[in-house]
Amino acid sequence: MQALQLAELTGQVPPGVGEALEVVAGFDAALADGLARLGPRHTEALEALAGAVGGSPLGAALAEASGKIAAGSIGVAELAAVAGARAALLGAVHDALLDRLDGALGRSRSVWEEPPADPEREPVPAGLLAAARSWLQELAIAGWRGVDDALVSAADQALDALWAEPEPRLRRLAVLADGLAAELRASCPVATMERIPERRWADLWTRAVLLSHAGSWTGGATTVSGRLLPLGVDVHEHGTAVQVQLHAVLEPAGEGPVRLVRVAVAAAKVDTIVGPLVWRLLAAYPTLLTALAERRAVEVTEMSLTSGGDLQWDEERAEAGEPADPFATARVRLPGAQAPAVAPLDRHPVRIAEPVLVEGYRAGRDGTFDLNGESLAVDLDRLPSSGPLTPQLVKASTACIGLLRWDAGQWTLQPLAVQALVKKQPVEAHNGDWAMGPTDPKVSKALARSGDAVAVLSERAGRLLRK
C-alpha cells in the first residue's frame, strides 16, 4: 500500500455510513431497554429503522412489523423483520467500506452466487429452531437490562438440543447462542452493569435470530488443488478456545485465477493455557504448523473451498512444499489475487479484515505509520502473545504485512508480520513463527521453568477418564 492508495482509502467516509450507523445505534438502545418498554425515543428509532429500508424488499414487512411492535405485539415474525433490517443496514455499510477499499487497492473481488437448493437435503428439525427463536424472543421483550439468571437459564434446554443435533449447519447457531448465553450469565444481573455492550450483544442477537430461520447462509463449495502461499496468521485467543486463521494466496493447478483464501483451525482450551502454549493444542495439524513455522508453501489436493473464501483444512490433502517468503508473496502475488465474495450474513463492518503489504513508511511512537504525510493507525493491542511480534518490533519496522480493518470510525492496520532493523541488523518476525515451539531461547527457558501446562492437564484428564 502506497501513500496515494491510503489517501484514497481514508480521504472521506462513504456517503450514508454515519447516518446508517446512527439508525442502528438507535435500535440497539431500544433493544437494551426491551421492546416491551418502548418510550417515544425508542419508537422513533424503530420508525427510523423502517424508513431506512423503506425502498428495499424489506420495506413493507418492516413497516408492518414496527407498527405491531409499537403496539405491543412482539412475535417471531416481527423480530425476524427487524433483525433482517438491522443486518441489511450494517451490510450496506460493509459493502460501501469494502468497495472503497477494493477501489483504493485495485483489488478484484468475486461476485456472490446463491447455491442451488438441494431437494435431497433433510430439512432442519423445526422444533430445534423454534426453541431457539422463543428464547431470543424473550430476550428482545425483556431487553438486556431485564436479563437475570432465570432468563439466561431458559436457554439451557434449547442449547442442549442444538448441541445434540449432528447436523453441521446447526453448529453455528449452537455456538453463537451458547456464547451469548455465557456472556449474559457472567454479567447477571445486567441492570447493575456500569456499561452495557449494546452494539456487541445486538450483533450477536441479530445473527442468532437470522440463523434460527432455515436458509442458506454459507453458500456453496468447490474443490480446489494448487499451491498455497501463506501471508500471515491472525490468532484469536479466548479463555475457552483458540483459533488460528491463516490468510494466504492460492495458485490453482491448471486454469483459474489466483485467489485470496483463509484457513482456520481451532481447539478448545482452559484459561491457564496462554501464550506460546496454545500452539500445542493444534498438534492435530502438523502440516499447517510446519508451513507456518518454517515459512513454506503447501501443496493442497482436492480441498474444499467455500464461496466466501474459506479453505476447509484437511491434513490428508496437504503436503508441505518449498520455502516461500511471505513478503515476496505479498509483493508479487497479492496485488493480482482475486478476493472472495462475502456471504450475506457476514456483511458487517467489524468483519472486514483484508490482507495488505505496507512499506515505505515511518513508524511513529504513537502507533501510527506515516506514508509521505498520510497517517495509518496501527492496532498494537491485537498482537498475540503466542508469537515473537511485539510493539517494539512494529515501531522499528520498515515493512508490514497486516489486515486492514474498520474500527471506531477509522481504518486501522493489524500487523501479522514485519521486517525491521534492530541494532542496525535486519529482523523478520511473523505471528506463526512459534507454531512448532518458541525460537527465542529466553521464552523457551521461561516455559521450561513454569512447566508444561498442556501436558499436566492432559495427564489429569486421562486420569479422570480412567477412573
C-alpha positions as CSV (number, residue, x, y, z in Angstrom):
1,M,0.0,0.0,0.0
2,Q,1.3,3.4,-1.0
3,A,0.5,6.9,0.2
4,L,-1.8,7.6,-2.8
5,Q,-3.8,4.4,-2.1
6,L,-4.0,5.3,1.6
7,A,-5.2,8.8,0.8
8,E,-7.9,7.4,-1.5
9,L,-9.0,5.0,1.3
10,T,-9.1,7.4,4.2
11,G,-9.9,10.6,2.4
12,Q,-13.7,10.6,3.2
13,V,-16.1,8.2,4.7
14,P,-18.6,6.9,2.1
15,P,-21.9,8.8,2.0
16,G,-24.6,7.5,4.3
17,V,-22.3,5.4,6.5
18,G,-22.7,7.7,9.5
19,E,-26.4,8.0,9.1
20,A,-26.9,4.2,8.8
21,L,-24.8,3.6,12.0
22,E,-26.9,6.2,13.9
23,V,-30.1,4.3,12.9
24,V,-28.6,1.0,14.1
25,A,-27.4,2.6,17.4
26,G,-31.0,3.9,18.0
27,F,-32.4,0.4,17.6
28,D,-29.7,-1.1,19.8
29,A,-30.7,1.3,22.6
30,A,-34.3,0.2,22.2
31,L,-33.2,-3.5,22.4
32,A,-31.2,-2.7,25.6
33,D,-34.3,-1.4,27.4
34,G,-36.6,-4.1,26.0
35,L,-39.1,-3.9,23.1
36,A,-41.9,-4.3,25.6
37,R,-41.0,-1.0,27.1
38,L,-40.7,1.4,24.2
39,G,-40.6,5.1,25.0
40,P,-41.0,7.9,22.5
41,R,-37.3,7.9,21.7
42,H,-37.3,4.1,21.1
43,T,-40.4,4.3,18.9
44,E,-38.8,6.9,16.8
45,A,-35.7,4.7,16.5
46,L,-37.9,1.8,15.3
47,E,-39.6,4.1,12.8
48,A,-36.2,5.3,11.6
49,L,-35.1,1.7,11.0
50,A,-38.2,1.1,9.0
51,G,-37.7,4.2,7.0
52,A,-34.1,3.3,6.2
53,V,-35.1,0.2,4.4
54,G,-38.4,1.5,3.1
55,G,-37.3,1.4,-0.5
56,S,-36.0,-2.2,-0.3
57,P,-37.8,-5.6,-0.4
58,L,-37.8,-5.5,3.4
59,G,-39.8,-2.2,3.4
60,A,-43.3,-3.5,3.6
61,A,-42.6,-6.3,6.1
62,L,-40.7,-4.0,8.4
63,A,-43.3,-1.2,8.3
64,E,-45.9,-3.7,9.4
65,A,-43.6,-5.3,12.0
66,S,-42.6,-1.9,13.5
67,G,-46.3,-1.0,13.9
68,K,-47.1,-4.2,15.7
69,I,-44.1,-4.0,18.0
70,A,-45.0,-0.4,18.9
71,A,-48.5,-1.7,19.7
72,G,-47.0,-4.4,22.0
73,S,-47.3,-7.4,19.6
74,I,-43.8,-8.8,19.6
75,G,-43.8,-12.1,17.7
76,V,-41.2,-14.2,16.0
77,A,-42.1,-12.8,12.5
78,E,-41.7,-9.2,13.7
79,L,-38.3,-9.9,15.3
80,A,-37.1,-11.6,12.2
81,A,-38.1,-8.5,10.2
82,V,-36.2,-6.1,12.5
83,A,-33.2,-8.4,12.7
84,G,-33.1,-8.6,8.9
85,A,-33.4,-4.8,8.5
86,R,-30.6,-4.2,11.1
87,A,-28.4,-6.7,9.3
88,A,-29.2,-5.2,5.9
89,L,-28.2,-1.7,7.1
90,L,-24.9,-2.9,8.5
91,G,-24.4,-5.0,5.3
92,A,-24.8,-1.8,3.3
93,V,-22.1,-0.1,5.4
94,H,-19.9,-3.1,5.0
95,D,-20.3,-3.0,1.2
96,A,-19.6,0.7,1.0
97,L,-16.4,0.4,3.0
98,L,-15.2,-2.7,1.2
99,D,-15.9,-1.1,-2.2
100,R,-13.8,1.9,-1.1
101,L,-11.0,-0.5,0.0
102,D,-11.1,-2.5,-3.2
103,G,-11.1,0.7,-5.3
104,A,-8.1,2.1,-3.4
105,L,-6.1,-1.2,-3.7
106,G,-7.2,-2.0,-7.2
107,R,-8.4,-5.4,-5.9
108,S,-10.9,-7.5,-7.8
109,R,-13.5,-9.5,-6.0
110,S,-15.7,-12.5,-6.8
111,V,-19.5,-12.0,-7.0
112,W,-21.6,-13.8,-4.5
113,E,-23.8,-16.5,-6.0
114,E,-26.5,-18.2,-4.1
115,P,-26.1,-22.0,-4.3
116,P,-28.9,-24.0,-5.8
117,A,-31.3,-25.7,-3.4
118,D,-30.7,-29.4,-2.7
119,P,-34.0,-31.2,-2.9
120,E,-32.5,-34.3,-1.2
121,R,-31.2,-32.5,1.8
122,E,-33.0,-33.2,5.0
123,P,-34.9,-30.2,6.4
124,V,-33.8,-28.7,9.7
125,P,-35.9,-30.0,12.6
126,A,-38.5,-27.3,13.1
127,G,-38.6,-27.8,16.9
128,L,-34.9,-27.0,17.4
129,L,-35.2,-23.7,15.6
130,A,-38.5,-22.8,17.3
131,A,-36.9,-23.3,20.7
132,A,-34.0,-21.1,19.9
133,R,-36.4,-18.4,18.5
134,S,-38.5,-18.5,21.6
135,W,-35.5,-17.7,23.8
136,L,-34.3,-14.9,21.6
137,Q,-37.9,-13.5,21.6
138,E,-37.8,-13.5,25.4
139,L,-34.5,-11.6,25.3
140,A,-35.9,-8.9,23.0
141,I,-39.0,-8.4,25.1
142,A,-37.1,-8.1,28.4
143,G,-34.1,-6.2,26.9
144,W,-30.6,-6.5,28.2
145,R,-31.4,-4.6,31.3
146,G,-34.1,-7.1,32.2
147,V,-31.8,-10.1,31.9
148,D,-31.4,-12.2,35.0
149,D,-30.3,-15.8,35.8
150,A,-33.7,-17.2,35.2
151,L,-33.9,-15.7,31.7
152,V,-30.4,-17.0,30.8
153,S,-31.2,-20.4,32.2
154,A,-34.3,-20.6,29.9
155,A,-31.9,-21.2,27.0
156,D,-30.4,-24.4,28.5
157,Q,-32.9,-26.8,27.0
158,A,-32.7,-25.3,23.6
159,L,-28.9,-25.2,23.7
160,D,-28.7,-28.9,24.8
161,A,-30.9,-29.9,21.9
162,L,-28.8,-27.8,19.4
163,W,-25.6,-29.4,20.6
164,A,-27.0,-32.9,20.4
165,E,-28.1,-32.4,16.8
166,P,-25.4,-33.9,14.5
167,E,-26.4,-31.7,11.5
168,P,-23.4,-29.4,10.9
169,R,-25.5,-26.5,9.7
170,L,-26.9,-26.1,13.2
171,R,-23.5,-25.8,14.8
172,R,-23.1,-22.1,14.0
173,L,-26.4,-21.3,15.8
174,A,-25.4,-23.5,18.8
175,V,-22.0,-21.9,19.2
176,L,-23.4,-18.4,18.8
177,A,-26.4,-18.8,21.2
178,D,-24.2,-20.6,23.7
179,G,-21.7,-17.8,23.7
180,L,-24.3,-15.1,24.1
181,A,-25.9,-17.0,27.0
182,A,-22.4,-17.3,28.6
183,E,-21.8,-13.6,28.3
184,L,-25.2,-12.7,29.7
185,R,-24.8,-15.2,32.6
186,A,-21.4,-13.8,33.5
187,S,-23.0,-10.3,33.5
188,C,-26.1,-11.0,35.6
189,P,-27.9,-9.1,36.8
190,V,-27.3,-6.9,33.7
191,A,-29.2,-4.0,35.2
192,T,-26.3,-3.4,37.6
193,M,-23.7,-3.1,34.9
194,E,-22.0,0.3,34.6
195,R,-21.9,0.0,30.8
196,I,-23.8,-2.4,28.6
197,P,-22.1,-3.6,25.3
198,E,-25.2,-2.7,23.3
199,R,-23.7,-3.0,19.8
200,R,-22.0,-6.3,20.5
201,W,-25.0,-8.0,22.1
202,A,-27.3,-6.6,19.4
203,D,-24.9,-8.0,16.8
204,L,-25.0,-11.5,18.4
205,W,-28.8,-11.4,18.9
206,T,-29.3,-10.3,15.3
207,R,-27.1,-13.1,13.9
208,A,-28.7,-15.7,16.1
209,V,-32.2,-14.6,15.1
210,L,-31.4,-15.0,11.4
211,L,-29.6,-18.3,11.9
212,S,-32.7,-19.6,13.7
213,H,-34.6,-19.4,10.5
214,A,-33.9,-22.1,7.9
215,G,-31.9,-20.9,4.9
216,S,-28.6,-21.0,3.1
217,W,-26.1,-18.8,5.0
218,T,-22.7,-20.0,3.9
219,G,-23.1,-20.6,0.1
220,G,-21.7,-23.4,-1.9
221,A,-18.3,-25.0,-2.1
222,T,-16.0,-26.3,-4.7
223,T,-12.8,-28.5,-4.6
224,V,-9.5,-26.9,-5.5
225,S,-5.9,-28.0,-5.9
226,G,-2.8,-26.0,-6.1
227,R,-0.1,-24.2,-4.2
228,L,-1.0,-22.3,-1.0
229,L,1.4,-19.4,-0.2
230,P,1.0,-18.1,3.4
231,L,0.8,-14.4,4.0
232,G,0.2,-14.1,7.7
233,V,-1.7,-15.6,10.7
234,D,-4.3,-14.0,12.9
235,V,-4.5,-15.7,16.3
236,H,-7.9,-15.4,18.1
237,E,-7.4,-16.5,21.7
238,H,-10.1,-16.6,24.3
239,G,-10.5,-18.2,27.7
240,T,-12.0,-21.4,26.4
241,A,-10.9,-21.6,22.8
242,V,-8.1,-20.7,20.4
243,Q,-8.4,-20.2,16.6
244,V,-5.6,-19.7,14.1
245,Q,-6.7,-18.1,10.9
246,L,-4.2,-18.1,8.0
247,H,-4.5,-15.6,5.2
248,A,-2.9,-16.9,2.1
249,V,-2.7,-16.8,-1.7
250,L,-3.8,-19.9,-3.6
251,E,-2.2,-20.6,-7.0
252,P,-4.6,-23.1,-8.6
253,A,-3.4,-26.1,-10.5
254,G,-4.4,-25.6,-14.1
255,E,-6.7,-22.7,-15.2
256,G,-8.3,-20.2,-12.9
257,P,-7.5,-17.0,-11.1
258,V,-5.0,-16.7,-8.3
259,R,-7.2,-16.3,-5.2
260,L,-7.1,-14.9,-1.7
261,V,-8.2,-17.5,0.8
262,R,-8.4,-18.2,4.5
263,V,-7.6,-21.3,6.5
264,A,-8.9,-21.6,10.1
265,V,-8.3,-24.3,12.6
266,A,-9.4,-24.2,16.3
267,A,-9.2,-26.1,19.6
268,A,-10.9,-25.9,23.0
269,K,-8.7,-24.8,25.9
270,V,-8.7,-23.6,29.5
271,D,-7.8,-20.1,30.6
272,T,-4.5,-21.2,32.1
273,I,-3.1,-22.2,28.7
274,V,-1.8,-19.0,27.2
275,G,1.0,-17.6,25.1
276,P,3.1,-20.0,23.0
277,L,1.5,-23.0,24.7
278,V,-1.7,-22.5,22.6
279,W,0.1,-23.9,19.6
280,R,0.4,-27.3,21.4
281,L,-3.4,-27.5,21.3
282,L,-3.3,-27.6,17.5
283,A,-1.0,-30.6,17.2
284,A,-3.5,-32.3,15.0
285,Y,-2.4,-30.1,12.2
286,P,1.3,-30.8,11.8
287,T,1.5,-29.9,8.1
288,L,-0.1,-26.5,8.6
289,L,2.0,-25.7,11.7
290,T,5.2,-26.7,9.9
291,A,4.3,-24.5,7.0
292,L,3.8,-21.5,9.4
293,A,6.9,-22.1,11.5
294,E,9.3,-22.8,8.5
295,R,7.5,-20.3,6.1
296,R,6.8,-23.0,3.5
297,A,4.3,-23.3,0.7
298,V,1.7,-26.1,0.9
299,E,0.5,-28.3,-1.9
300,V,-3.2,-28.9,-1.5
301,T,-5.2,-31.6,-3.4
302,E,-8.9,-31.6,-3.9
303,M,-9.6,-29.5,-0.8
304,S,-13.0,-27.9,-0.3
305,L,-13.2,-24.1,-0.8
306,T,-16.4,-22.2,0.2
307,S,-17.9,-19.3,-1.8
308,G,-16.7,-17.0,1.0
309,G,-13.0,-17.9,0.5
310,D,-12.6,-20.4,3.4
311,L,-10.4,-23.4,2.6
312,Q,-11.7,-26.3,4.7
313,W,-8.4,-27.7,6.0
314,D,-7.7,-31.4,5.6
315,E,-4.3,-32.6,6.7
316,E,-4.6,-35.7,4.5
317,R,-4.9,-33.4,1.4
318,A,-2.0,-31.2,2.3
319,E,1.8,-31.5,1.9
320,A,4.4,-29.0,3.0
321,G,6.4,-27.7,0.0
322,E,9.3,-25.5,-0.8
323,P,10.2,-22.4,1.3
324,A,8.0,-19.4,0.4
325,D,8.8,-15.9,1.7
326,P,5.5,-14.3,2.7
327,F,6.9,-10.8,1.9
328,A,7.8,-12.0,-1.6
329,T,4.3,-13.4,-2.0
330,A,2.8,-10.1,-0.7
331,R,4.8,-8.1,-3.2
332,V,4.4,-10.3,-6.3
333,R,1.2,-12.3,-5.9
334,L,-1.1,-10.4,-3.5
335,P,-1.7,-7.3,-5.8
336,G,-3.3,-9.5,-8.5
337,A,-5.1,-12.0,-6.3
338,Q,-8.9,-12.2,-6.6
339,A,-10.6,-11.6,-3.2
340,P,-13.5,-13.8,-2.3
341,A,-17.2,-12.8,-2.2
342,V,-18.7,-12.1,1.2
343,A,-21.6,-14.2,2.4
344,P,-24.8,-12.1,3.2
345,L,-24.7,-12.9,6.9
346,D,-21.0,-11.9,7.1
347,R,-21.5,-8.4,5.7
348,H,-20.7,-6.4,8.8
349,P,-18.1,-3.7,9.2
350,V,-16.4,-5.4,12.1
351,R,-15.7,-8.5,9.9
352,I,-13.6,-6.5,7.3
353,A,-10.0,-7.9,7.5
354,E,-8.2,-7.5,4.2
355,P,-4.5,-8.5,3.9
356,V,-2.2,-5.8,2.6
357,L,1.5,-5.1,2.3
358,V,2.6,-1.7,3.7
359,E,6.1,-0.4,3.2
360,G,8.0,2.8,2.7
361,Y,6.6,4.3,5.9
362,R,8.0,5.9,9.0
363,A,6.7,4.2,12.2
364,G,5.8,6.6,14.9
365,R,5.9,6.2,18.7
366,D,2.2,6.8,18.9
367,G,1.4,3.6,17.0
368,T,0.9,5.0,13.5
369,F,2.6,4.6,10.1
370,D,3.3,7.7,8.2
371,L,3.3,7.3,4.4
372,N,4.5,10.5,2.9
373,G,2.2,12.6,5.1
374,E,-0.7,10.1,5.2
375,S,-1.2,8.5,8.6
376,L,-2.5,4.9,9.2
377,A,-3.3,3.8,12.8
378,V,-1.8,0.5,13.8
379,D,-3.7,-1.7,16.3
380,L,-0.9,-2.9,18.6
381,D,-3.5,-4.3,21.1
382,R,-4.2,-7.2,18.6
383,L,-0.7,-8.6,18.7
384,P,-0.9,-12.1,20.2
385,S,1.3,-13.3,23.0
386,S,1.8,-16.6,21.1
387,G,4.4,-15.3,18.7
388,P,7.5,-13.1,18.5
389,L,5.8,-10.0,17.1
390,T,6.0,-7.2,19.7
391,P,5.0,-3.5,19.7
392,Q,8.7,-2.6,19.8
393,L,9.4,-4.6,16.6
394,V,6.4,-3.0,14.9
395,K,7.6,0.5,15.8
396,A,11.1,-0.4,14.4
397,S,9.7,-1.9,11.3
398,T,10.2,-0.8,7.6
399,A,7.6,-3.2,6.0
400,C,4.5,-4.8,7.4
401,I,2.0,-7.5,6.2
402,G,-1.3,-6.8,8.0
403,L,-5.0,-6.8,8.0
404,L,-6.9,-3.6,7.1
405,R,-9.9,-3.2,9.5
406,W,-12.6,-0.6,10.1
407,D,-12.6,0.2,13.8
408,A,-14.3,3.0,15.7
409,G,-14.8,5.1,12.6
410,Q,-11.4,4.8,11.0
411,W,-9.2,2.4,9.1
412,T,-6.6,0.6,11.2
413,L,-3.8,-1.9,10.4
414,Q,-3.4,-5.2,12.4
415,P,0.2,-6.4,12.0
416,L,0.7,-10.1,11.1
417,A,4.4,-9.9,10.1
418,V,7.1,-7.2,10.0
419,Q,10.6,-6.6,8.6
420,A,12.6,-4.3,11.0
421,L,16.0,-3.0,11.8
422,V,17.2,-3.8,15.4
423,K,20.6,-2.6,16.3
424,K,21.2,-2.0,12.6
425,Q,20.5,-5.7,11.8
426,P,17.6,-6.8,9.7
427,V,15.0,-8.8,11.6
428,E,11.8,-10.5,10.4
429,A,9.0,-11.7,12.7
430,H,5.7,-13.4,12.0
431,N,2.8,-14.4,14.2
432,G,3.2,-18.0,13.2
433,D,7.0,-18.3,13.8
434,W,6.4,-20.3,17.1
435,A,3.9,-22.7,15.7
436,M,6.3,-25.6,16.3
437,G,7.6,-24.1,19.6
438,P,9.3,-20.8,20.6
439,T,12.6,-19.9,18.8
440,D,13.5,-17.3,21.4
441,P,15.8,-19.0,24.0
442,K,14.6,-16.8,26.8
443,V,10.9,-17.7,26.1
444,S,11.9,-21.4,25.9
445,K,13.7,-21.3,29.3
446,A,10.7,-19.5,30.8
447,L,8.3,-22.1,29.6
448,A,10.6,-24.9,30.9
449,R,10.7,-23.3,34.4
450,S,6.9,-22.9,34.5
451,G,6.2,-26.4,33.4
452,D,4.2,-27.8,30.5
453,A,0.6,-26.9,31.4
454,V,-0.8,-28.7,28.4
455,A,0.9,-32.0,29.4
456,V,-0.2,-31.7,33.0
457,L,-3.8,-31.0,32.1
458,S,-3.8,-33.8,29.6
459,E,-2.5,-36.3,32.1
460,R,-5.1,-35.2,34.7
461,A,-7.9,-35.5,32.2
462,G,-6.7,-39.0,31.3
463,R,-6.5,-40.0,34.9
464,L,-10.1,-38.8,35.4
465,L,-11.3,-40.7,32.4
466,R,-9.6,-43.9,33.6
467,K,-11.5,-43.6,36.9
